[in-house]
Amino acid sequence: MRALTVVPGAAGSLQLTELPDPEPRPGELVVEGLVVGVCGTDREIADGEYGWAPPGRDRLVIGHESLGRVRSAPEGSGFSAGDLVVGVVRRPDPVPCGACARGEFDNCRNGRYTERGIKELDGYGAGLWCVEADYAVALDAALERVGVLMEPTSVVAKAWEQVRRVGERAWFEPERALVTGAGPIGLLAAMIGVQQGLEVHVLDRVADGPKPALVERLGATYHHGDVEEVAGKLQPDVVIEATGVGSLVFAAMRNTSPYGVICLTGVSEPGRKSEIDAGGVNREMVLENNAVVGSVNANLRHYRQAAEALAAADRDWLDGLITRRVPLDAFAEAFEAGPEGVKVVVELEGGR
């Protein structure tokens, strides 16, 4: 089979590599890879800025946003040949910490977790891959064209769960949400907000292209103005921040309704400095009982929530999120900056 592999830490090392077909261990499914999504983390790994190869190896099979079809499954696993599945990204640390021991490995306390396609475990960017039945999640067969969106949807499913948990420390009935950033994470966060019956607003820097239309088709409202102005007028009860841009983060913190909840999902670049009125931000957050929570990754519960959210979504709308489909032989195009779009995926060979 062929797989997308990289030498972590070595820019320009991404290539198609011929590898032996994987041999399943007890309890594992053998899955034909259909599609793998490409996100900012994958590009950082390809650029040599991030990632760890499996112990004793130089190269890592990249790809953590998976979609595949089961070729074979152990008896009693709950899976059958032909099932559409996604593989979970993170695995608990071997100690394990208290969070990992309770299935909350997305909140690992000691950092010794591993991740498919990112940290010490081969990913899903291959014609065939194996996955433990306990870390595979089935998808509705009708989602074959869009099921690769499962992993980013799991991330925002967790973010919304965190918002609810923080909000429910007291009476909490949010009505209005602001999502900053209209990339895949932001748009999927908006989708779940709409599914919850909220009035959803999405802020991004572009005025044209597919993003405004996708937001409008959701029944949400698109904005591309100044964040202080937009958030100041809206006074949202919930903010899902999906850009990592420091100025947007602090503007959101200053402009929520009383008892607002801000969930940060975007990762900021270190070293960039912004001038802020820290005392003013502190005063407003304390006097209005606001809360800020960071959220990353997802556990099995969030993947199942994501599967439900995708099954309930409009299929044509989901298909519109995938703005570029790149064949495996042209994989490099998926890792380059292209026309303004939303989601890029690489179509795999399904074991061929």
ZABA-122780 format. One record per residue (C-alpha): residue number from 1; x, y, z; residue in one letter. Coordinates in nm, 4 decimals. Layout:
N
i->NUM | x->X | y->Y | z->Z | aa->a
...
END
This chain:
352
i->1 | x->0.0000 | y->0.0000 | z->0.0000 | aa->m
i->2 | x->0.0983 | y->0.3657 | z->-0.0310 | aa->r
i->3 | x->0.0962 | y->0.6075 | z->0.2594 | aa->a
i->4 | x->0.1719 | y->0.9732 | z->0.3237 | aa->l
i->5 | x->0.4796 | y->0.9825 | z->0.5460 | aa->t
i->6 | x->0.6996 | y->1.2552 | z->0.6886 | aa->v
i->7 | x->1.0159 | y->1.2850 | z->0.8954 | aa->v
i->8 | x->0.8997 | y->1.4995 | z->1.1895 | aa->p
i->9 | x->1.1220 | y->1.8004 | z->1.2297 | aa->g
i->10 | x->1.2438 | y->1.7861 | z->0.8675 | aa->a
i->11 | x->1.0733 | y->2.0377 | z->0.6401 | aa->a
i->12 | x->1.0091 | y->1.9119 | z->0.2883 | aa->g
i->13 | x->1.0171 | y->1.5428 | z->0.3843 | aa->s
i->14 | x->0.6498 | y->1.4675 | z->0.3095 | aa->l
i->15 | x->0.6238 | y->1.1948 | z->0.0460 | aa->q
i->16 | x->0.4277 | y->0.8958 | z->-0.0751 | aa->l
i->17 | x->0.5919 | y->0.5834 | z->0.0655 | aa->t
i->18 | x->0.5319 | y->0.2221 | z->-0.0280 | aa->e
i->19 | x->0.4708 | y->0.0276 | z->0.2937 | aa->l
i->20 | x->0.3695 | y->-0.3310 | z->0.3726 | aa->p
i->21 | x->0.0012 | y->-0.3851 | z->0.4347 | aa->d
i->22 | x->-0.0618 | y->-0.3571 | z->0.8095 | aa->p
i->23 | x->-0.1137 | y->-0.6710 | z->1.0168 | aa->e
i->24 | x->-0.3959 | y->-0.6347 | z->1.2700 | aa->p
i->25 | x->-0.3291 | y->-0.7112 | z->1.6325 | aa->r
i->26 | x->-0.5947 | y->-0.8889 | z->1.8412 | aa->p
i->27 | x->-0.9060 | y->-0.6749 | z->1.8670 | aa->g
i->28 | x->-0.8216 | y->-0.4520 | z->1.5695 | aa->e
i->29 | x->-1.0187 | y->-0.3704 | z->1.2561 | aa->l
i->30 | x->-0.8556 | y->-0.3591 | z->0.9140 | aa->v
i->31 | x->-0.9868 | y->-0.0512 | z->0.7354 | aa->v
i->32 | x->-0.9610 | y->0.0669 | z->0.3752 | aa->e
i->33 | x->-0.8666 | y->0.4351 | z->0.3836 | aa->g
i->34 | x->-1.1097 | y->0.6470 | z->0.1812 | aa->l
i->35 | x->-1.0251 | y->1.0071 | z->0.2633 | aa->v
i->36 | x->-0.7958 | y->1.1958 | z->0.5001 | aa->v
i->37 | x->-0.8464 | y->1.5599 | z->0.5945 | aa->g
i->38 | x->-0.5666 | y->1.8163 | z->0.6037 | aa->v
i->39 | x->-0.5615 | y->2.0845 | z->0.8741 | aa->c
i->40 | x->-0.3175 | y->2.3349 | z->1.0194 | aa->g
i->41 | x->-0.1578 | y->2.0722 | z->1.2436 | aa->t
i->42 | x->-0.0806 | y->1.8528 | z->0.9406 | aa->d
i->43 | x->0.0778 | y->2.1468 | z->0.7614 | aa->r
i->44 | x->0.2911 | y->2.2254 | z->1.0668 | aa->e
i->45 | x->0.4108 | y->1.8635 | z->1.0733 | aa->i
i->46 | x->0.4877 | y->1.8748 | z->0.7003 | aa->a
i->47 | x->0.6798 | y->2.1991 | z->0.7553 | aa->d
i->48 | x->0.8943 | y->2.0347 | z->1.0229 | aa->g
i->49 | x->0.7497 | y->2.2399 | z->1.3085 | aa->e
i->50 | x->0.5708 | y->1.9655 | z->1.4999 | aa->y
i->51 | x->0.5187 | y->1.5919 | z->1.5345 | aa->g
i->52 | x->0.6937 | y->1.2825 | z->1.6709 | aa->w
i->53 | x->0.7685 | y->0.9575 | z->1.4873 | aa->a
i->54 | x->0.6903 | y->0.6211 | z->1.6489 | aa->p
i->55 | x->0.9705 | y->0.5001 | z->1.8784 | aa->p
i->56 | x->1.2619 | y->0.3562 | z->1.6819 | aa->g
i->57 | x->1.1411 | y->0.5031 | z->1.3523 | aa->r
i->58 | x->1.2333 | y->0.8070 | z->1.1451 | aa->d
i->59 | x->0.9103 | y->0.8436 | z->0.9497 | aa->r
i->60 | x->0.5529 | y->0.9000 | z->1.0647 | aa->l
i->61 | x->0.2402 | y->0.8177 | z->0.8635 | aa->v
i->62 | x->0.0586 | y->1.1495 | z->0.8742 | aa->i
i->63 | x->-0.3169 | y->1.2133 | z->0.8911 | aa->g
i->64 | x->-0.5507 | y->1.2270 | z->1.1891 | aa->h
i->65 | x->-0.8806 | y->1.3262 | z->1.0208 | aa->e
i->66 | x->-0.9847 | y->0.9857 | z->0.8941 | aa->s
i->67 | x->-1.2592 | y->0.8084 | z->0.7057 | aa->l
i->68 | x->-1.2512 | y->0.4467 | z->0.6002 | aa->g
i->69 | x->-1.4486 | y->0.1330 | z->0.5286 | aa->r
i->70 | x->-1.4005 | y->-0.1818 | z->0.7350 | aa->v
i->71 | x->-1.2399 | y->-0.4650 | z->0.5417 | aa->r
i->72 | x->-1.2343 | y->-0.7117 | z->0.8316 | aa->s
i->73 | x->-1.3363 | y->-0.7029 | z->1.1959 | aa->a
i->74 | x->-1.2922 | y->-0.9380 | z->1.4930 | aa->p
i->75 | x->-1.5939 | y->-1.1436 | z->1.5874 | aa->e
i->76 | x->-1.7923 | y->-0.9738 | z->1.8620 | aa->g
i->77 | x->-1.6360 | y->-0.6315 | z->1.7975 | aa->s
i->78 | x->-1.9656 | y->-0.4726 | z->1.6949 | aa->g
i->79 | x->-1.8265 | y->-0.3951 | z->1.3473 | aa->f
i->80 | x->-1.8707 | y->-0.5717 | z->1.0153 | aa->s
i->81 | x->-1.7040 | y->-0.5566 | z->0.6755 | aa->a
i->82 | x->-1.8405 | y->-0.2607 | z->0.4819 | aa->g
i->83 | x->-1.9058 | y->-0.0379 | z->0.7844 | aa->d
i->84 | x->-1.8073 | y->0.3262 | z->0.7485 | aa->l
i->85 | x->-1.5757 | y->0.4240 | z->1.0369 | aa->v
i->86 | x->-1.3539 | y->0.6956 | z->1.1754 | aa->v
i->87 | x->-1.0540 | y->0.6305 | z->1.4000 | aa->g
i->88 | x->-1.0136 | y->0.8256 | z->1.7229 | aa->v
i->89 | x->-0.6948 | y->1.0336 | z->1.7338 | aa->v
i->90 | x->-0.5708 | y->1.0285 | z->2.0922 | aa->r
i->91 | x->-0.4789 | y->0.7339 | z->2.3152 | aa->r
i->92 | x->-0.4481 | y->0.7481 | z->2.6956 | aa->p
i->93 | x->-0.1078 | y->0.7727 | z->2.8564 | aa->d
i->94 | x->0.0376 | y->0.4429 | z->2.9843 | aa->p
i->95 | x->0.0499 | y->0.5395 | z->3.3529 | aa->v
i->96 | x->-0.2440 | y->0.6430 | z->3.3337 | aa->p
i->97 | x->-0.3247 | y->0.9782 | z->3.4908 | aa->c
i->98 | x->-0.6593 | y->1.0170 | z->3.6652 | aa->g
i->99 | x->-0.8253 | y->1.1707 | z->3.3598 | aa->a
i->100 | x->-0.7007 | y->0.9021 | z->3.1192 | aa->c
i->101 | x->-0.8032 | y->0.6262 | z->3.3602 | aa->a
i->102 | x->-1.1602 | y->0.7569 | z->3.3427 | aa->r
i->103 | x->-1.1810 | y->0.7854 | z->2.9643 | aa->g
i->104 | x->-1.1145 | y->1.1615 | z->2.9621 | aa->e
i->105 | x->-0.7861 | y->1.1251 | z->2.7733 | aa->f
i->106 | x->-0.8469 | y->1.4517 | z->2.5904 | aa->d
i->107 | x->-0.7663 | y->1.6145 | z->2.9268 | aa->n
i->108 | x->-0.4508 | y->1.4107 | z->2.9989 | aa->c
i->109 | x->-0.2713 | y->1.5579 | z->3.3011 | aa->r
i->110 | x->0.0861 | y->1.4406 | z->3.2417 | aa->n
i->111 | x->0.1277 | y->1.4790 | z->2.8635 | aa->g
i->112 | x->0.2223 | y->1.1179 | z->2.8028 | aa->r
i->113 | x->-0.0709 | y->1.0517 | z->2.5685 | aa->y
i->114 | x->-0.0056 | y->0.9478 | z->2.2058 | aa->t
i->115 | x->-0.1917 | y->1.0575 | z->1.8921 | aa->e
i->116 | x->-0.2466 | y->0.8935 | z->1.5546 | aa->r
i->117 | x->-0.0651 | y->1.0836 | z->1.2823 | aa->g
i->118 | x->0.0804 | y->1.3373 | z->1.5262 | aa->i
i->119 | x->0.2588 | y->1.1941 | z->1.8269 | aa->k
i->120 | x->0.4343 | y->0.8549 | z->1.8241 | aa->e
i->121 | x->0.1568 | y->0.6632 | z->1.6444 | aa->l
i->122 | x->0.1104 | y->0.6258 | z->1.2685 | aa->d
i->123 | x->-0.1875 | y->0.8097 | z->1.1318 | aa->g
i->124 | x->-0.4650 | y->0.7369 | z->0.8864 | aa->y
i->125 | x->-0.3139 | y->0.8749 | z->0.5645 | aa->g
i->126 | x->-0.2788 | y->0.5314 | z->0.4054 | aa->a
i->127 | x->-0.4639 | y->0.2954 | z->0.1749 | aa->g
i->128 | x->-0.5052 | y->0.0520 | z->0.4654 | aa->l
i->129 | x->-0.4925 | y->0.1112 | z->0.8389 | aa->w
i->130 | x->-0.5713 | y->-0.0778 | z->1.1542 | aa->c
i->131 | x->-0.7520 | y->0.0548 | z->1.4571 | aa->v
i->132 | x->-0.8620 | y->-0.0963 | z->1.7860 | aa->e
i->133 | x->-1.2358 | y->-0.1634 | z->1.7856 | aa->a
i->134 | x->-1.2626 | y->0.0400 | z->2.1068 | aa->d
i->135 | x->-1.1201 | y->0.3443 | z->1.9245 | aa->y
i->136 | x->-1.3319 | y->0.3225 | z->1.6107 | aa->a
i->137 | x->-1.6639 | y->0.5024 | z->1.5724 | aa->v
i->138 | x->-1.9252 | y->0.3986 | z->1.3175 | aa->a
i->139 | x->-2.0902 | y->0.6502 | z->1.0873 | aa->l
i->140 | x->-2.4186 | y->0.6471 | z->0.8992 | aa->d
i->141 | x->-2.3506 | y->0.4992 | z->0.5540 | aa->a
i->142 | x->-2.5123 | y->0.8071 | z->0.3977 | aa->a
i->143 | x->-2.2205 | y->1.0182 | z->0.5279 | aa->l
i->144 | x->-1.9586 | y->0.8548 | z->0.3031 | aa->e
i->145 | x->-1.8923 | y->1.1761 | z->0.1111 | aa->r
i->146 | x->-1.8622 | y->1.3974 | z->0.4214 | aa->v
i->147 | x->-1.7686 | y->1.1644 | z->0.7081 | aa->g
i->148 | x->-1.4085 | y->1.2889 | z->0.7073 | aa->v
i->149 | x->-1.5496 | y->1.5933 | z->0.8915 | aa->l
i->150 | x->-1.6036 | y->1.3742 | z->1.1981 | aa->m
i->151 | x->-1.2766 | y->1.4581 | z->1.3778 | aa->e
i->152 | x->-1.3124 | y->1.8389 | z->1.3585 | aa->p
i->153 | x->-1.6775 | y->1.8000 | z->1.4550 | aa->t
i->154 | x->-1.5717 | y->1.6039 | z->1.7638 | aa->s
i->155 | x->-1.3497 | y->1.8970 | z->1.8648 | aa->v
i->156 | x->-1.6405 | y->2.1415 | z->1.8551 | aa->v
i->157 | x->-1.8779 | y->1.8915 | z->2.0152 | aa->a
i->158 | x->-1.6393 | y->1.8933 | z->2.3097 | aa->k
i->159 | x->-1.6228 | y->2.2741 | z->2.3036 | aa->a
i->160 | x->-2.0013 | y->2.3007 | z->2.3270 | aa->w
i->161 | x->-2.0050 | y->2.0406 | z->2.6053 | aa->e
i->162 | x->-1.7514 | y->2.2500 | z->2.7965 | aa->q
i->163 | x->-1.9659 | y->2.5614 | z->2.7473 | aa->v
i->164 | x->-2.2696 | y->2.3818 | z->2.8890 | aa->r
i->165 | x->-2.0767 | y->2.2439 | z->3.1848 | aa->r
i->166 | x->-1.9301 | y->2.5836 | z->3.2727 | aa->v
i->167 | x->-2.2615 | y->2.7615 | z->3.2203 | aa->g
i->168 | x->-2.4535 | y->2.5185 | z->3.4379 | aa->e
i->169 | x->-2.2617 | y->2.6266 | z->3.7466 | aa->r
i->170 | x->-2.5701 | y->2.8510 | z->3.7775 | aa->a
i->171 | x->-2.8880 | y->2.9141 | z->3.5777 | aa->w
i->172 | x->-2.7913 | y->2.9056 | z->3.2103 | aa->f
i->173 | x->-3.0181 | y->2.9502 | z->2.9096 | aa->e
i->174 | x->-2.8063 | y->3.1091 | z->2.6356 | aa->p
i->175 | x->-2.9821 | y->3.2670 | z->2.3397 | aa->e
i->176 | x->-2.7078 | y->3.4213 | z->2.1256 | aa->r
i->177 | x->-2.3691 | y->3.2818 | z->2.0205 | aa->a
i->178 | x->-2.0790 | y->3.4385 | z->1.8350 | aa->l
i->179 | x->-1.8277 | y->3.2206 | z->1.6523 | aa->v
i->180 | x->-1.5041 | y->3.3927 | z->1.5548 | aa->t
i->181 | x->-1.3473 | y->3.2300 | z->1.2511 | aa->g
i->182 | x->-1.5228 | y->3.0616 | z->0.9578 | aa->a
i->183 | x->-1.2797 | y->2.7787 | z->0.8945 | aa->g
i->184 | x->-1.3905 | y->2.4168 | z->0.9409 | aa->p
i->185 | x->-1.3895 | y->2.4415 | z->1.3222 | aa->i
i->186 | x->-1.5824 | y->2.7689 | z->1.3260 | aa->g
i->187 | x->-1.8426 | y->2.6582 | z->1.0723 | aa->l
i->188 | x->-1.8980 | y->2.3239 | z->1.2454 | aa->l
i->189 | x->-1.9270 | y->2.5064 | z->1.5783 | aa->a
i->190 | x->-2.1896 | y->2.7305 | z->1.4185 | aa->a
i->191 | x->-2.3722 | y->2.4231 | z->1.2872 | aa->m
i->192 | x->-2.3979 | y->2.2722 | z->1.6346 | aa->i
i->193 | x->-2.5066 | y->2.6073 | z->1.7776 | aa->g
i->194 | x->-2.7890 | y->2.6249 | z->1.5230 | aa->v
i->195 | x->-2.8846 | y->2.2646 | z->1.6019 | aa->q
i->196 | x->-2.9226 | y->2.3731 | z->1.9656 | aa->q
i->197 | x->-3.1668 | y->2.6444 | z->1.8647 | aa->g
i->198 | x->-2.9346 | y->2.9394 | z->1.9316 | aa->l
i->199 | x->-2.9177 | y->3.2628 | z->1.7356 | aa->e
i->200 | x->-2.5743 | y->3.2178 | z->1.5804 | aa->v
i->201 | x->-2.3425 | y->3.4828 | z->1.4380 | aa->h
i->202 | x->-2.0122 | y->3.4093 | z->1.2622 | aa->v
i->203 | x->-1.7296 | y->3.6613 | z->1.2237 | aa->l
i->204 | x->-1.4494 | y->3.6204 | z->0.9697 | aa->d
i->205 | x->-1.2179 | y->3.8538 | z->0.7784 | aa->r
i->206 | x->-1.3360 | y->3.7675 | z->0.4237 | aa->v
i->207 | x->-1.6321 | y->3.9328 | z->0.2548 | aa->a
i->208 | x->-1.6777 | y->3.6863 | z->-0.0334 | aa->d
i->209 | x->-1.6014 | y->3.3275 | z->-0.1283 | aa->g
i->210 | x->-1.7873 | y->3.0245 | z->0.0111 | aa->p
i->211 | x->-1.7902 | y->3.1228 | z->0.3786 | aa->k
i->212 | x->-2.0680 | y->3.3865 | z->0.3859 | aa->p
i->213 | x->-2.2983 | y->3.1638 | z->0.1807 | aa->a
i->214 | x->-2.2340 | y->2.8619 | z->0.4038 | aa->l
i->215 | x->-2.3208 | y->3.0653 | z->0.7127 | aa->v
i->216 | x->-2.6378 | y->3.1989 | z->0.5546 | aa->e
i->217 | x->-2.7449 | y->2.8490 | z->0.4454 | aa->r
i->218 | x->-2.7189 | y->2.7448 | z->0.8097 | aa->l
i->219 | x->-2.9676 | y->3.0135 | z->0.9054 | aa->g
i->220 | x->-2.6924 | y->3.2042 | z->1.0889 | aa->a
i->221 | x->-2.5647 | y->3.5588 | z->1.0303 | aa->t
i->222 | x->-2.2264 | y->3.6379 | z->0.8764 | aa->y
i->223 | x->-2.0130 | y->3.9380 | z->0.9745 | aa->h
i->224 | x->-1.6764 | y->4.0614 | z->0.8441 | aa->h
i->225 | x->-1.6470 | y->4.3896 | z->1.0347 | aa->g
i->226 | x->-1.4471 | y->4.4952 | z->1.3369 | aa->d
i->227 | x->-1.4718 | y->4.2443 | z->1.6206 | aa->v
i->228 | x->-1.5195 | y->4.5127 | z->1.8864 | aa->e
i->229 | x->-1.8089 | y->4.6601 | z->1.6911 | aa->e
i->230 | x->-1.9748 | y->4.3283 | z->1.6081 | aa->v
i->231 | x->-1.9360 | y->4.1693 | z->1.9509 | aa->a
i->232 | x->-2.0193 | y->4.4970 | z->2.1242 | aa->g
i->233 | x->-2.3552 | y->4.5144 | z->1.9481 | aa->k
i->234 | x->-2.4359 | y->4.1474 | z->1.9865 | aa->l
i->235 | x->-2.3314 | y->4.0994 | z->2.3506 | aa->q
i->236 | x->-2.3304 | y->3.7208 | z->2.2972 | aa->p
i->237 | x->-2.4028 | y->3.4770 | z->2.5773 | aa->d
i->238 | x->-2.1499 | y->3.2317 | z->2.4294 | aa->v
i->239 | x->-1.8378 | y->3.2868 | z->2.2216 | aa->v
i->240 | x->-1.6614 | y->3.0029 | z->2.0428 | aa->i
i->241 | x->-1.3214 | y->3.1441 | z->1.9433 | aa->e
i->242 | x->-1.1714 | y->2.9504 | z->1.6509 | aa->a
i->243 | x->-0.8923 | y->3.1750 | z->1.5184 | aa->t
i->244 | x->-0.6271 | y->3.1957 | z->1.7911 | aa->g
i->245 | x->-0.5792 | y->3.5636 | z->1.7050 | aa->v
i->246 | x->-0.4967 | y->3.7370 | z->2.0334 | aa->g
i->247 | x->-0.6817 | y->4.0589 | z->1.9575 | aa->s
i->248 | x->-1.0010 | y->3.8665 | z->1.8795 | aa->l
i->249 | x->-0.9682 | y->3.6627 | z->2.1975 | aa->v
i->250 | x->-0.9515 | y->3.9683 | z->2.4206 | aa->f
i->251 | x->-1.2175 | y->4.1572 | z->2.2259 | aa->a
i->252 | x->-1.4507 | y->3.8624 | z->2.2794 | aa->a
i->253 | x->-1.3689 | y->3.8574 | z->2.6503 | aa->m
i->254 | x->-1.4629 | y->4.2259 | z->2.6766 | aa->r
i->255 | x->-1.7920 | y->4.2038 | z->2.4903 | aa->n
i->256 | x->-2.0079 | y->3.9220 | z->2.6193 | aa->t
i->257 | x->-2.3330 | y->3.9502 | z->2.8045 | aa->s
i->258 | x->-2.3183 | y->3.9155 | z->3.1856 | aa->p
i->259 | x->-2.2461 | y->3.5539 | z->3.2802 | aa->y
i->260 | x->-2.0956 | y->3.4958 | z->2.9371 | aa->g
i->261 | x->-1.8908 | y->3.1872 | z->2.8529 | aa->v
i->262 | x->-1.5969 | y->3.2099 | z->2.6111 | aa->i
i->263 | x->-1.4512 | y->2.8835 | z->2.4794 | aa->c
i->264 | x->-1.1105 | y->2.9084 | z->2.3122 | aa->l
i->265 | x->-1.0417 | y->2.6456 | z->2.0446 | aa->t
i->266 | x->-0.7892 | y->2.8327 | z->1.8275 | aa->g
i->267 | x->-0.4192 | y->2.7964 | z->1.9088 | aa->v
i->268 | x->-0.2258 | y->3.1243 | z->1.9069 | aa->s
i->269 | x->0.1251 | y->3.1650 | z->1.7702 | aa->e
i->270 | x->0.3702 | y->3.2361 | z->2.0533 | aa->p
i->271 | x->0.5736 | y->3.5536 | z->2.0536 | aa->g
i->272 | x->0.3105 | y->3.7882 | z->1.9148 | aa->r
i->273 | x->0.2466 | y->4.0738 | z->2.1557 | aa->k
i->274 | x->-0.0753 | y->4.2696 | z->2.1960 | aa->s
i->275 | x->-0.1455 | y->4.5656 | z->2.4177 | aa->e
i->276 | x->-0.4471 | y->4.5007 | z->2.6386 | aa->i
i->277 | x->-0.6119 | y->4.6668 | z->2.9331 | aa->d
i->278 | x->-0.5624 | y->4.3692 | z->3.1655 | aa->a
i->279 | x->-0.7227 | y->4.5495 | z->3.4577 | aa->g
i->280 | x->-1.0300 | y->4.6339 | z->3.2523 | aa->g
i->281 | x->-1.0641 | y->4.2764 | z->3.1280 | aa->v
i->282 | x->-1.0271 | y->4.1438 | z->3.4815 | aa->n
i->283 | x->-1.2819 | y->4.3909 | z->3.6189 | aa->r
i->284 | x->-1.5406 | y->4.3031 | z->3.3570 | aa->e
i->285 | x->-1.4940 | y->3.9281 | z->3.3949 | aa->m
i->286 | x->-1.5221 | y->3.9390 | z->3.7730 | aa->v
i->287 | x->-1.8137 | y->4.1810 | z->3.7973 | aa->l
i->288 | x->-2.0103 | y->3.9972 | z->3.5257 | aa->e
i->289 | x->-1.9277 | y->3.6411 | z->3.6364 | aa->n
i->290 | x->-1.7815 | y->3.5637 | z->3.2954 | aa->n
i->291 | x->-1.5760 | y->3.2508 | z->3.2302 | aa->a
i->292 | x->-1.3068 | y->3.1559 | z->2.9788 | aa->v
i->293 | x->-1.2209 | y->2.7935 | z->2.9091 | aa->v
i->294 | x->-0.9732 | y->2.6367 | z->2.6680 | aa->g
i->295 | x->-1.0715 | y->2.3214 | z->2.4802 | aa->s
i->296 | x->-0.8711 | y->2.0885 | z->2.2561 | aa->v
i->297 | x->-0.8983 | y->1.7332 | z->2.1216 | aa->n
i->298 | x->-1.1873 | y->1.4974 | z->2.2016 | aa->a
i->299 | x->-1.2662 | y->1.1665 | z->2.3663 | aa->n
i->300 | x->-1.4978 | y->0.8848 | z->2.2604 | aa->l
i->301 | x->-1.8053 | y->1.0593 | z->2.4016 | aa->r
i->302 | x->-1.7392 | y->1.3615 | z->2.1808 | aa->h
i->303 | x->-1.6907 | y->1.1474 | z->1.8697 | aa->y
i->304 | x->-2.0321 | y->0.9918 | z->1.9281 | aa->r
i->305 | x->-2.1814 | y->1.3375 | z->1.9774 | aa->q
i->306 | x->-2.0164 | y->1.4400 | z->1.6503 | aa->a
i->307 | x->-2.1634 | y->1.1403 | z->1.4682 | aa->a
i->308 | x->-2.5102 | y->1.2442 | z->1.5863 | aa->e
i->309 | x->-2.4524 | y->1.6064 | z->1.4823 | aa->a
i->310 | x->-2.3371 | y->1.5060 | z->1.1338 | aa->l
i->311 | x->-2.6286 | y->1.2654 | z->1.0908 | aa->a
i->312 | x->-2.8694 | y->1.5496 | z->1.1786 | aa->a
i->313 | x->-2.7036 | y->1.8026 | z->0.9447 | aa->a
i->314 | x->-2.7908 | y->1.8863 | z->0.5863 | aa->d
i->315 | x->-2.5685 | y->1.6648 | z->0.3677 | aa->r
i->316 | x->-2.5370 | y->1.9208 | z->0.0889 | aa->d
i->317 | x->-2.4279 | y->2.1852 | z->0.3399 | aa->w
i->318 | x->-2.1629 | y->1.9519 | z->0.4814 | aa->l
i->319 | x->-2.0432 | y->1.8722 | z->0.1302 | aa->d
i->320 | x->-2.0014 | y->2.2457 | z->0.0729 | aa->g
i->321 | x->-1.7458 | y->2.2619 | z->0.3553 | aa->l
i->322 | x->-1.5094 | y->2.0428 | z->0.1543 | aa->i
i->323 | x->-1.3935 | y->2.2945 | z->-0.1019 | aa->t
i->324 | x->-1.1002 | y->2.0941 | z->-0.2444 | aa->r
i->325 | x->-1.0661 | y->1.7197 | z->-0.3026 | aa->r
i->326 | x->-0.7119 | y->1.6251 | z->-0.4025 | aa->v
i->327 | x->-0.6142 | y->1.2833 | z->-0.5462 | aa->p
i->328 | x->-0.3412 | y->1.0976 | z->-0.3634 | aa->l
i->329 | x->-0.0855 | y->1.1437 | z->-0.6414 | aa->d
i->330 | x->-0.1301 | y->1.5217 | z->-0.6118 | aa->a
i->331 | x->-0.1090 | y->1.5196 | z->-0.2297 | aa->f
i->332 | x->0.1364 | y->1.8131 | z->-0.2178 | aa->a
i->333 | x->-0.1389 | y->2.0472 | z->-0.3382 | aa->e
i->334 | x->-0.3350 | y->1.9786 | z->-0.0197 | aa->a
i->335 | x->-0.0469 | y->2.1030 | z->0.1941 | aa->f
i->336 | x->0.0016 | y->2.4275 | z->0.0055 | aa->e
i->337 | x->-0.1880 | y->2.7529 | z->0.0468 | aa->a
i->338 | x->-0.4586 | y->2.7556 | z->-0.2172 | aa->g
i->339 | x->-0.7604 | y->2.9628 | z->-0.3107 | aa->p
i->340 | x->-0.9681 | y->3.0909 | z->-0.0205 | aa->e
i->341 | x->-1.1779 | y->2.7930 | z->0.0812 | aa->g
i->342 | x->-1.2734 | y->2.5884 | z->0.3848 | aa->v
i->343 | x->-1.1647 | y->2.2242 | z->0.3957 | aa->k
i->344 | x->-0.9124 | y->2.0320 | z->0.1860 | aa->v
i->345 | x->-0.9045 | y->1.6512 | z->0.1790 | aa->v
i->346 | x->-0.6886 | y->1.3882 | z->0.0116 | aa->v
i->347 | x->-0.8634 | y->1.0951 | z->-0.1534 | aa->e
i->348 | x->-0.6877 | y->0.7689 | z->-0.0683 | aa->l
i->349 | x->-0.6680 | y->0.4413 | z->-0.2551 | aa->e
i->350 | x->-0.8705 | y->0.2151 | z->-0.0295 | aa->g
i->351 | x->-0.6047 | y->-0.0527 | z->-0.0030 | aa->g
i->352 | x->-0.5191 | y->-0.0643 | z->-0.3715 | aa->r
END
